[in-house]
């Protein structure tokens, strides 16, 4: 928290933007291209640079600052209640930090008139007011990139985005950043609901730094574009099988098929082996239900993954340890099988792009419920 307030003090006292002379002031967009250092760096970053050697100005405005030391940071992030804030740094320091991180940085000088620069400086001064420094972060609609986009739109009155060449969705754009990280893509697809699959406009695409850089490059607002920092290419590393949720899923399915066959040959259902599967599925279902109902993140509500991952799998977990077969447990397994088969049958008609890696895990749950239901029917003691 102390570091947080130091940021605020630095922003307010060291950067009196109202005093800047606009005649020779150069304003440029800095785009940090996606990199694999951390989870939050795979999407890239956007900042704004103000440069004028005559006024000894070379400062970078950054709306992507957050504090890991904030109380309950992870919980608040999951809830969508994370606060980001505007900070500033010297350009050399900014560049050095990303050079250490092996990042590619592109600078685009903006074609702004004197009047337009004055408007932008006025907007920056408003952003630097103590009551405006902190904002509620929203990955899709209010982040470090959309803040810069909005400033450019408000300053450059003639900005017109090029026509959209290909229809896209938030989910497709997120996949373009996470395609090298299958487990991350899998997790995001589980948590993010059907809202992420609606078609979006060109302007809505600009929540991603790389998209903003590319789209603005096709407009008159950009005078020139230059790579000011080039990353060292990372060596190609062969992906291990456990790095793919699809392969891991089919391996788990194979193990459970072997267990089911062994139980059938021994005339024992071995249903206790399926208890971890129901437990994990119910825990994941509780998380999905919580996120859908209470998270402030956009596009979480109406998550069709709740068809196959839901808290009621806890019934299946409990049933693995009950010695007596009960009709209500058998009913759960029967309904579970019907819903899971319906999910697979209606895969292409569900209004949400489900991840293909879901399939083996769905098949595991179908197999588990089938084994448990077969045990009840074979005993013919359901009550």
Secondary structure in CASP SS format (residue, H / E / C, confidence):
PFRMAT SS
TARGET T0000
AUTHOR 0000-0000-0000
METHOD secondary structure of the structure
MODEL  1
X C 1.00
X H 1.00
X H 1.00
X H 1.00
X H 1.00
X H 1.00
X H 1.00
X H 1.00
X H 1.00
X H 1.00
X H 1.00
X H 1.00
X H 1.00
X H 1.00
X C 1.00
X C 1.00
X H 1.00
X H 1.00
X H 1.00
X C 1.00
X C 1.00
X C 1.00
X C 1.00
X C 1.00
X C 1.00
X E 1.00
X E 1.00
X E 1.00
X E 1.00
X E 1.00
X E 1.00
X E 1.00
X C 1.00
X C 1.00
X C 1.00
X C 1.00
X C 1.00
X C 1.00
X H 1.00
X H 1.00
X H 1.00
X C 1.00
X C 1.00
X C 1.00
X E 1.00
X E 1.00
X E 1.00
X E 1.00
X E 1.00
X E 1.00
X E 1.00
X E 1.00
X H 1.00
X H 1.00
X H 1.00
X C 1.00
X E 1.00
X E 1.00
X E 1.00
X E 1.00
X E 1.00
X E 1.00
X E 1.00
X E 1.00
X E 1.00
X C 1.00
X C 1.00
X C 1.00
X C 1.00
X C 1.00
X C 1.00
X C 1.00
X H 1.00
X H 1.00
X H 1.00
X H 1.00
X H 1.00
X H 1.00
X H 1.00
X C 1.00
X C 1.00
X C 1.00
X E 1.00
X E 1.00
X E 1.00
X E 1.00
X E 1.00
X E 1.00
X E 1.00
X E 1.00
X H 1.00
X H 1.00
X H 1.00
X H 1.00
X H 1.00
X H 1.00
X H 1.00
X H 1.00
X H 1.00
X H 1.00
X C 1.00
X C 1.00
X C 1.00
X C 1.00
X E 1.00
X E 1.00
X E 1.00
X E 1.00
X E 1.00
X E 1.00
X C 1.00
X C 1.00
X C 1.00
X H 1.00
X H 1.00
X H 1.00
X H 1.00
X H 1.00
X H 1.00
X H 1.00
X H 1.00
X H 1.00
X H 1.00
X H 1.00
X H 1.00
X H 1.00
X H 1.00
X C 1.00
X C 1.00
X C 1.00
X C 1.00
X C 1.00
X C 1.00
X E 1.00
X E 1.00
X E 1.00
X C 1.00
X E 1.00
X C 1.00
X C 1.00
X C 1.00
X E 1.00
X C 1.00
X H 1.00
X H 1.00
X H 1.00
X H 1.00
X H 1.00
X H 1.00
X H 1.00
X H 1.00
X H 1.00
X H 1.00
X H 1.00
X H 1.00
X C 1.00
X C 1.00
X C 1.00
X C 1.00
X C 1.00
X C 1.00
X C 1.00
X C 1.00
X C 1.00
X C 1.00
X C 1.00
X C 1.00
X C 1.00
X E 1.00
X H 1.00
X H 1.00
X H 1.00
X H 1.00
X H 1.00
X H 1.00
X H 1.00
X H 1.00
X H 1.00
X C 1.00
X C 1.00
X C 1.00
X H 1.00
X H 1.00
X H 1.00
X H 1.00
X H 1.00
X H 1.00
X H 1.00
X H 1.00
X H 1.00
X H 1.00
X C 1.00
X C 1.00
X H 1.00
X H 1.00
X H 1.00
X H 1.00
X C 1.00
X E 1.00
X C 1.00
X C 1.00
X H 1.00
X H 1.00
X H 1.00
X H 1.00
X C 1.00
X C 1.00
X C 1.00
X H 1.00
X H 1.00
X H 1.00
X H 1.00
X H 1.00
X H 1.00
X H 1.00
X H 1.00
X H 1.00
X C 1.00
X C 1.00
X C 1.00
X C 1.00
X E 1.00
X E 1.00
X E 1.00
X E 1.00
X E 1.00
X E 1.00
X E 1.00
X E 1.00
X C 1.00
X C 1.00
X C 1.00
X C 1.00
X C 1.00
X C 1.00
X C 1.00
X C 1.00
X C 1.00
X C 1.00
X C 1.00
X H 1.00
X H 1.00
X H 1.00
X C 1.00
X H 1.00
X H 1.00
X H 1.00
X H 1.00
X H 1.00
X H 1.00
X H 1.00
X H 1.00
X H 1.00
X H 1.00
X H 1.00
X H 1.00
X H 1.00
X H 1.00
X H 1.00
X H 1.00
X H 1.00
X H 1.00
X H 1.00
X H 1.00
X H 1.00
X C 1.00
X C 1.00
X C 1.00
X C 1.00
X C 1.00
X H 1.00
X H 1.00
X H 1.00
X H 1.00
X H 1.00
X H 1.00
X H 1.00
X H 1.00
X H 1.00
X H 1.00
X H 1.00
X H 1.00
X H 1.00
X H 1.00
X H 1.00
X H 1.00
X H 1.00
X H 1.00
X H 1.00
X H 1.00
X H 1.00
X H 1.00
X H 1.00
X H 1.00
X C 1.00
X C 1.00
X C 1.00
X C 1.00
X C 1.00
X C 1.00
X C 1.00
X C 1.00
X C 1.00
X H 1.00
X H 1.00
X H 1.00
X H 1.00
X C 1.00
X C 1.00
X C 1.00
X C 1.00
X C 1.00
X H 1.00
X H 1.00
X H 1.00
X H 1.00
X H 1.00
X H 1.00
X H 1.00
X C 1.00
X C 1.00
X C 1.00
X C 1.00
X C 1.00
X C 1.00
X C 1.00
X H 1.00
X H 1.00
X H 1.00
X H 1.00
X H 1.00
X H 1.00
X H 1.00
X H 1.00
X H 1.00
X H 1.00
X H 1.00
X H 1.00
X H 1.00
X H 1.00
X H 1.00
X H 1.00
X H 1.00
X H 1.00
X H 1.00
X C 1.00
X C 1.00
X C 1.00
X C 1.00
X C 1.00
X C 1.00
X C 1.00
X C 1.00
X C 1.00
X C 1.00
X C 1.00
X C 1.00
X H 1.00
X H 1.00
X H 1.00
X H 1.00
X H 1.00
X H 1.00
X H 1.00
X H 1.00
X H 1.00
X H 1.00
X H 1.00
X H 1.00
X H 1.00
X H 1.00
X H 1.00
X H 1.00
X H 1.00
X H 1.00
X H 1.00
X H 1.00
X H 1.00
X H 1.00
X C 1.00
X C 1.00
X C 1.00
X C 1.00
END
